[in-house]
Amino acid sequence: MKIAEKLSVICENFAQIYGSSESEDAYYDTFWDAYQDGGKRPDYAYAFRGAYWNNANFKPKYSIVFASYGVSNAFENCGYEGDLAALCNQQGITLDFSNGVEFSRTFYGTKFTRIGTIDARKATRFYYVFCYSYGLKTIDKIVVAETTPFEKSFQGLKALEEIRFDGVIGQNGLNLNDSPLLSHESLMSIIGALKDYAGSGTTYTLTLGATNLAKLTDAEKLIATQKGWTLA
Amino acid sequence: MTMTTVELKKLEASDGMVLTNGEAYGKVIYLGVNDSPDNWREITDAEYAEILASEEAKCART
């Protein structure tokens, strides 16, 4: 069994014990002090993966600073339903993704409705990150670099309405075709972040889908196309 | 003072067809300044549906 799989099994067992206890409060500190290593745990890959994490037991005690390879699958299929950013505020904690390099399936299949800021400037992989989080309506901000490799990152995000980009969306293109409910402000945030490739002779594609494209004026579309981006 | 006219180049797929450049797909495409209509071709809706199903299957088993 791979280490990641072992961690997943341990995580499942912990969550079941913690969540089923009648004296839940008494176990809270003991459980989270151990699970988060008193706030020093660096590797959260697979840490909150699975439906056994729910609104009763998913209450991290310490802020999370993800290590470079400790982001992947961190919340995959997590059963907590609701606003992750609000939960963090309620718990008095933060999620720091700024060291993250490998982001594969970090929020794949979650039931979160809102996610806060994700700093993906160092990401060398951003694969299926939010894929099939069907209830996700808001991603407060994604901080990106030209090299942030969006790759099917937003597949299946049918409910997404609000997203903001900080930084430069570059050579890997971007596909939000599955998110027809995006607000105009979100679309303009994306267009505003596109790197200008006009003089490079190369073309990159921003796929938004016909419904989103219809929300933009010709002048707004021109901002993107004049920067060398084809809109699909 | 100089004045230039900047135009939007729009491709629309025929009925029952979808435009693709091999990576992106759409019924309506607005070409970037460096892009050419020659880079785009039409496939049928059925072919596009097959591609989508394949993508979903890949995502599910990855």
Chai-1 contact restraints between the chains, C-beta under 6 A:
chainA,res_idxA,chainB,res_idxB,connection_type,confidence,min_distance_angstrom,max_distance_angstrom,comment,restraint_id
A,Y128,B,C59,contact,1.0,0.0,6.0,A-B,restraint_1
A,C131,B,C59,contact,1.0,0.0,6.0,A-B,restraint_2
A,Q155,B,C59,contact,1.0,0.0,6.0,A-B,restraint_3
A,A198,B,V33,contact,1.0,0.0,6.0,A-B,restraint_4
A,G201,B,N34,contact,1.0,0.0,6.0,A-B,restraint_5
A,T202,B,N34,contact,1.0,0.0,6.0,A-B,restraint_6
A,T203,B,G32,contact,1.0,0.0,6.0,A-B,restraint_7
A,T203,B,N34,contact,1.0,0.0,6.0,A-B,restraint_8
A,T203,B,D35,contact,1.0,0.0,6.0,A-B,restraint_9
A,T205,B,A24,contact,1.0,0.0,6.0,A-B,restraint_10
A,T207,B,A24,contact,1.0,0.0,6.0,A-B,restraint_11
A,A210,B,K27,contact,1.0,0.0,6.0,A-B,restraint_12
A,A210,B,V28,contact,1.0,0.0,6.0,A-B,restraint_13
A,D218,B,L8,contact,1.0,0.0,6.0,A-B,restraint_14
A,K221,B,L8,contact,1.0,0.0,6.0,A-B,restraint_15
A,K221,B,Y30,contact,1.0,0.0,6.0,A-B,restraint_16
A,L222,B,V6,contact,1.0,0.0,6.0,A-B,restraint_17
A,L222,B,L8,contact,1.0,0.0,6.0,A-B,restraint_18
A,T225,B,Y30,contact,1.0,0.0,6.0,A-B,restraint_19
A,T225,B,G32,contact,1.0,0.0,6.0,A-B,restraint_20
A,Q226,B,V33,contact,1.0,0.0,6.0,A-B,restraint_21
A,G228,B,G32,contact,1.0,0.0,6.0,A-B,restraint_22
A,G228,B,V33,contact,1.0,0.0,6.0,A-B,restraint_23
A,G228,B,N34,contact,1.0,0.0,6.0,A-B,restraint_24
A,W229,B,G32,contact,1.0,0.0,6.0,A-B,restraint_25
A,T230,B,L31,contact,1.0,0.0,6.0,A-B,restraint_26
A,T230,B,G32,contact,1.0,0.0,6.0,A-B,restraint_27
A,T230,B,D35,contact,1.0,0.0,6.0,A-B,restraint_28
A,L231,B,Y30,contact,1.0,0.0,6.0,A-B,restraint_29
A,A232,B,A24,contact,1.0,0.0,6.0,A-B,restraint_30
A,A232,B,G26,contact,1.0,0.0,6.0,A-B,restraint_31
A,A232,B,I29,contact,1.0,0.0,6.0,A-B,restraint_32
